[in-house]
Amino acid sequence: MGGDSESDSDTAGPLAASSEMGTDGESPSKVGFKRSGSDERGKPWMRFVGVGMEIALYTIVLGGIGHWLDGRLGTAKPFLTALFGLVGFCFGMYRLVRMAVLSQRRGGA
């Protein structure tokens, strides 16, 4: 059970054996395979993946607060919805630019 190495390799699947060795029996680092946690090149851009969602979230949440205030105050036109939505969008863009500048100062993407 625990000492049977053949059954352990069978349960790992066919791709596990092929990724352990290169085509000439070289170690993975010599043929260019890397583990996902050790790839430093991919990390800087990963910070920017959720920025679009962040901008949309700020715009929708603050626009919703403005809409609620417009209904509560009984305003004839939804100017608070537009104002708060614009403030949310501007805050999201500010965060995007700030993140890009900090990433560039650190030598990122």
C-alpha positions in Angstrom: 0.0 0.0 0.0 2.4 2.8 1.2 5.6 1.1 -0.1 4.2 0.1 -3.6 5.8 2.8 -5.8 4.3 1.3 -9.0 0.7 1.9 -7.8 1.6 5.4 -6.8 2.8 6.3 -10.3 -0.3 4.6 -11.9 -2.7 6.8 -9.9 -0.8 10.0 -10.8 -1.9 9.6 -14.5 0.1 9.6 -17.7 1.0 13.3 -17.7 2.7 13.0 -14.3 5.4 10.7 -15.6 6.0 12.7 -18.8 6.4 16.0 -16.9 9.0 14.5 -14.4 11.6 13.9 -17.1 12.6 15.6 -20.3 12.8 13.9 -23.6 16.4 12.8 -23.0 15.9 11.9 -19.4 17.0 15.5 -18.3 15.5 17.1 -15.2 12.5 19.4 -15.8 14.5 22.6 -15.1 16.9 21.7 -18.0 14.1 21.3 -20.5 12.1 24.4 -19.5 9.4 22.9 -17.3 8.6 25.0 -14.2 6.3 24.5 -11.3 3.5 27.1 -11.3 4.6 28.6 -7.9 8.1 29.2 -9.0 7.4 31.3 -12.2 8.3 34.9 -11.2 7.6 36.3 -14.6 3.9 35.8 -14.3 3.4 37.6 -11.0 3.4 41.3 -12.0 0.5 41.0 -14.5 -1.5 38.9 -12.1 -2.1 42.0 -10.0 -3.9 43.7 -12.9 -6.3 40.8 -13.6 -9.0 42.0 -11.2 -8.7 45.7 -11.9 -11.6 45.7 -14.4 -13.9 44.1 -11.9 -12.8 46.5 -9.3 -13.6 49.5 -11.5 -17.0 48.0 -12.3 -17.7 47.2 -8.6 -16.9 50.7 -7.4 -19.0 52.3 -10.2 -22.0 50.0 -9.5 -21.9 50.2 -5.7 -21.5 54.0 -5.5 -24.0 54.4 -8.3 -26.4 52.2 -6.3 -25.9 54.4 -3.3 -26.6 57.5 -5.4 -29.7 55.8 -6.7 -30.9 55.0 -3.2 -30.2 58.6 -2.2 -32.1 59.9 -5.2 -35.1 57.8 -4.2 -34.9 58.8 -0.6 -34.6 62.5 -1.3 -37.2 62.4 -4.1 -35.0 64.2 -6.6 -36.6 64.8 -10.0 -33.5 63.8 -12.0 -31.1 61.1 -10.9 -28.1 63.4 -10.6 -26.9 61.7 -7.4 -26.8 58.4 -9.3 -24.7 59.9 -12.0 -22.5 61.8 -9.6 -21.8 58.8 -7.3 -21.3 56.5 -10.3 -18.8 58.9 -11.8 -17.0 59.2 -8.4 -16.8 55.4 -8.3 -15.4 55.1 -11.8 -12.8 57.8 -11.1 -11.8 56.1 -7.9 -11.4 52.8 -9.8 -9.2 54.5 -12.4 -7.1 56.2 -9.7 -6.5 52.7 -8.2 -5.5 51.4 -11.6 -3.0 54.2 -12.3 -1.6 54.0 -8.8 -1.1 50.2 -9.1 0.6 50.6 -12.6 2.9 53.3 -11.3 3.9 51.3 -8.2 4.4 48.2 -10.4 6.7 50.1 -12.8 8.7 51.5 -9.9 9.3 48.0 -8.6 10.4 46.8 -12.0 7.3 44.9 -12.8 5.2 44.7 -16.0 
